[in-house]
Amino acid sequence: MQLSNDQLLLPGFIDLHIHAPQWPNAGVALDLPLEDWLNVYTFPLESKFQSSDFAKKVYEDLVQELLAQGTTTALYFGSVHNAGNLELVKACLKYQQRGFVGKVVMDNPQQTPANYRDESAAQALTDTKTFINSVYELNKKARIAVTPVITPRFLPSCTSEALAGLGRLARQYNLPIQSHCSESDWENGYALQQYHQRDAAVLDHFGLLTDKAVMAHGTLLNEADLDLFHRQEVSLAHCPISNVYFGNAILPAKQILERNNKIGLGTDISGGFSPSIYQNIRQAIISSHQRYEGVDAQLDPQTRGTKAPMLTMQNAFYMATIGGALSLHVPTGQIKAGCYADLQIVHQNWKTFQTETPQLRFEKLLYQTDKANIDQVLVQGKIVIGKEKYCENHK
């Protein structure tokens, strides 16, 4: 395989936070508060995934779309129903995306709709174990295995019994964990009111903050929370587009990187409208600038923003690649010996009128690339998007 002069080879991207059943709603009702958006639009849609036929159509489309966007590894929230969740696993296996998939647990009758929740904590745990074992069975013939993930939706949707049981299952099966943490004022306030602790401390109490845990959003994490994440080696999924709509604050991503906390990028479909990690790389930089400069013109320029260091393009690219790989403990995200050949071949879409340094070309590439510029995508050496089908060296 030989690249043309206008093509570049990049690592495949890693999306650390996707709500797979929300794909049909991408870009819908993002003007609503989080609680209303969930109850009016999101939960009714997710309840449809008890139909394996409906789930298959949606998930096959989603997995192919993400691969076409250069996303070779994805961490997915499924839904409550295993019929749909197993169709998501099958779609990852069929199209050979490296998938991490979780059966969502939400059993709290006070915070979840009657027609879309687990019957009880006991049933939720039983269904989670069934899902785990079903994934292992499907993996027996897989080239690239799917990893089951322990998935409490977030504190408001789960009872203490369910949270404790999921912590035990994570230890029993040695599995990754995913949830939301300090995502919004509403979620944060629920933890303080219900448990008299911040949600990071509550999750830790139930054994859900481990070195295999990925917590989404984190816009309201304080220094003590970040210290806890660092000690436990918990990763943060930064979802910059979604955070604009529902995060109630801008994540200090640069400062989190400087603390050596683990952090990667997520699209958060459909709280985020775009399936493109490229778009989220750009928004991460934009949001960082807004945090630095401030947004309220009525304030004095000296006090309007944080004046804290801003993300660079290298920082954002790191989160989309190496940061995600470290979060999921997968040898990928880099082009070097010993890493999986999870790659994307892209061509530049601009004319060159002057000598361009590698740094200049790198920045233009990440600001201007879209799906139409991605010529081929490889997962573990096999071309899954593009004309050719195989590349001999797969690692």
N, C-alpha and C positions, 0 to 999 in steps of 0.2 A: 504494500500500500504506500503510495507516494502522494504527498500533498502538493497542490498547486501553490503558486506564489501568493495568492490572496486567501489561502486557507490557514487556519491555526488549529492546533490540537490542545484541548483543554480537558481537565478532569470532569467527569460527570458530576452534576450537582446532587446534593442531599437535602431533601425536604423533611424537616423534623416535626412538622405539624400540619396534618391534613384531616379534615372531617370528610371522609369519602362519600357518605350518603348525602352530603350537602351540595355536591357538584351541580345538580340541576338548579340550585338557587344562587349560584355565583353571581354577585352583583345585585341581589334583591334586598330591598328594605334596609339598606345600611344607614338610613336616617333615624332608625328607631333606637331607643335604649336597649341594652343587651337583654334584659329580662323579657321585654316585650318581643324583641326579635326572636328569641328562643321559643316562646310560647305560641306566638301567632304564626310564624313561618317555619321555624327549624324543626321543632318536635313533630308537627304534622307531616312534614316531608320524610323525616327519618322513620316514622312509623310504617311507611309504605314498603320498607325494606324487609318486612316479613315475607314478602313475595320474592322467591328466588328468581323468577323470570324478570321482574322489574329490576332487581339488583344486578343481574347479569348484564342487561343492556347498559345500565349506567356505569358499572365498574369497568367493563371492557372499554368503553369510551374514555373514561377517566385515565386508566393506566396508559393507554396508547397516547393520549394527549400529553401526559406528564413526560413520557419518554421522548416525544417529539419536541418538548420544551427543554430537553437536556437533563432531565431528572432521572438518574439511574438508580437511586435508593430513596425510599419513601417510608415514613413512619405514619401509619394511618390509624385514626379512630374509625371503627366500624359503627354499628348500631347495636341496639339491645338484642336484636334477633339473629341467631346463628345461621339461619337459612341464608340471609343476605351476606353475613360476614364470610361464610365459606365461598360465596361467589366472588368476593373480593380476593380471597386467597387464590382461587383458581385463575382469576384474571392476571394476577402477578406471575403465577407459574406459567400461564399460557404465553404471555408476552415477554417473560423473562426479565422483569424488573425485580430488583432486590427489595422485597417488601417486608415490612414489620407491621403486623395487623393486630388490633385489639378489639375484643368484644366489650362494648361499653356497658358499664354497670351504673345504674341509676334506680335506686329502690326506695327513696325517701318519699312517702306519699304526700308530705307537706310541701314539697318543692318540685314535684314532677307530675305530669298529666296522667289521669287515670288510664287513658288508652295508650300510653307509651311509657312504660316502666317495667322493671322486674317485679314479679309477684311478691317477692320477699328477698331478704338477704340470703337466706339459705338457697333459694332457687337461683339467685344471681351467681352464687359461688359454684353451684352444681353446673350451671350452663357455661361458666368460665372454664371449668375443668373439662367439660365435654368439648368445648371449642379447642382448647390446647391439644387434646388427644387427637381430635379430627385433623388439625393442622399437621401434626406429626405423621399421621397416616398418609395425607396427601403428599407430604414431602418425600415419601419413599422412592418415588420415581422422578424427583425433581433434579434438574441441573443446578438451579439456584434455589435453595430452600427459603421458605417464608418463615419468619420468626413470630410466634405468638407473643402478645404483649399484655400485661396486666393493666387494665384501663378503667379506673374509677373516673367518672366524667369530671366532677369537681366536688368540693365539699358540700355545697348545698344539695346536690342530687343524691347523696349517699348517706345511709345510716352508719352509725359507729360500728355496728355488727358487720356490715359489708366491708367497710374500710379495714377493720381488723382481719377479716377473713382473706381479703385480697393481699394484705401484707404477708400472711402465712403462705399463700399460694406462690407469691413471688419468691419467697425463700425456698419452698419445697421444690419448685421447678427451675430455680435460678434464672428467672426471666427478666427482661426489661419491664419497666413501669412507665406509664405516661399519664399525665393529668394536666390540669391548669393550676396555676398558683399566683396569687396576688394579681389577678387579671384585671380587676375593676373595683371601683369603690363598693359596688353592690356585693360582689363575692367576698372581698376583704372584710366588709362589715358583717356579713353573715358569720364568718369564722369567729370574730370577736364577740358577737352577741351570743352565739350558740356554745362556743367552747371557752370563751374568755382568753383565747390565745390567737396569735396570728396563724394564718392557714399553713405556712411552712412548718411551724412547730407542731400543728395537729397532724399533718401528713407524716412527719418524722415519728411522732408518737405511735402511729399505726404501722411503722416499718415500711413506709412507702417512699422514703428518700434514701436511695442507695446509689452506688456508683453506676448502676444501669438505669437510673431514673432520668426522664426528660420531662421537665415542667414547662408548660407553654406560657408565654407572655411576660409575666413577672414585672410589669411596669410599676407596681407599687411595692416591690421588695425593698426592705430597708437594710441597713448595714448588718444588723444581727442576722437577718434572713440570708444575706449573701455569704456571711461567714459560715453559717450552717451548711449552705450549698457547697461551699469550698471544702469544708471538713468532710462531708459525705461524698464528695466528687459528683454531685448532682449536676446535670446539664440543663441549660436554659434554651428554649426554642424562641428565638426572637422573631416576631411576626410583624414587621414594620407597617405593612399596609393595614392589616386588621387592627393594629393598636391605635391607628388614627381614629378609627370608628368606635372602638369599644374599650380601649385601654385606659382612658381617663388620665393618661400621662405619657411622656416619651421615655422609653427605656434608655438609661445611660450606658449604652452598649460599649462605648469606648472605655469607660471606667471599669466595666465588668471584665473586659478583655485584659486591662492592665492589672486587675486583681488576680489574674490567672484562673478565673472561674471558667468552666467549660460552657461554651455557647455556640450555637449554630443558627441557621435561618429556617423559617417555615412560612408557607404561603397562607396557612389557616383558611383554606377554602371551607365555607363560603363567607366567613367573616372578612377574609381577604378576597377580592373579586377576581384576582388573576392567578392562574396556575403557574406563572413564570417566576422562577427564582431570579432571573435577570431583573424583573420589575421590582422584586423585593430588595435586591442589592441596591438599586437606585433609591428606593424609598428609605432604606436604612440611612443612606448618606443625607438625603433631604431632611429627614426627621432629626438627624444629629445636628445639622445646620440650624434648624428651627430651635432646637434646645439651646444651642450656643447663643443665637441672636435674640431669642425671645419672640413672642408673637403679638403682644399687646402694645400697640402704638401709643397708648395713653401713658405708658410708663416711661420714665427717664431712660435713655439709652444705656446708662451705666448700670442700671438695675433690671433692665428688661429681660436679659437672658442669663444663662448660667456662666457663660464664658469658660466652660469646661472644654477640654480638648475634644475635637470632632473626629468622627470616623474617617479613615482614608479608604480609598477604593481597595487597597490591599487588605485592610481589615475586613471589609464586607465580603471580598472574595474568599478570604480565609474561612469566614463563618459558613459560607455556602459549600465549602469543600472539606478542608481538614477539620474544622470545628464540628461539622456534622458527623464525620467519620469517627472522631474521638468520642463523641457522644454515644454512638451506637456500637463502639468497639469493633469496627470493621476496617480491615486494611485496604482503604480506598481513599479517594479525595486527593491523591497525588499521583504524579507520573514518575514513578521510580521503581526500581527492582524491589520485589516483595509485596507490591500493592496490586490489587485486582486491576485489570485493564477496563475500568469503567470510564469511558471517554466520550467526548463529543468533538466532532470536526465541524468547524464553523468557517464561513467565509465573510470577509469584511464587506460592508455595503456602502462604503464611501470611496470617493475618488481621492487620490493622493496628489497634492499640489506642491509638497515640500518634503524634505527629508524628515522621516518620522522615527523618533527614538522608540525602543521597545516599551518604555513607560507610557509614552503618548499613545502608541498603538493599543496597548493594554487597556488604557482608560477609555479610549474611543470604542473599542470592541465591547466593553461591558455596558457602556451607555447606549449603544446603538443596535446591539444584536437583538433580534427577535426570532420567533420560530422559523420564519422563512429563510433565515441565514444558517440554520443548523442542517448540515448536509447528511451527516451520519451520527448515530449514537451507538456505542458498544457497551454491553454489560458483560463483564468478565470475559472479554475477548470476542464475543459474538456480536455482530452487527444486527441490531434489532430495529433500527430506523435507517433507511438508505437502501441502495440497490444491491450491494454485495451482501453476502450472508455470513461469511466467516473470516476471521483473522486468526492465523495459526497460533501466534503467541498469546495465550490468554491470561498470563500473569507476569 
